[in-house]
């Protein structure tokens, strides 16, 4: 295996590991907002690592250009949609979890 194949494999495996870590965070965190944070941070970076690994694997081809355009689209839409979803949850009255409550809170007020 040459250097580019190793680099591609490292990026793909890093994206895989980050996706698993994000999934664990979604299951382990106590409330909606912290779960949204786990999903919002990891999905963009995970996609970036996957697309980077695939672009290196394919080389300078039309497929790499398409992957880059898809990544640019995701780079703008994933954080924006995460922010909009969290803002809508806050607007609808979903209160963030606090350490003093000790229990998961649903929609209150």
Buried (B, 14 or more C-beta within 10 A) or exposed (E): EEEEEEBBBBBBEBBBEBBEBBBEBBEEBBBBBBBBBBBBBBBBBBBBBBBBBBBBBBEEEEEBEEBBEEBEEBBEEBBEEBEEBBEEBEEEEBBBBEEEEEEEBEEEE
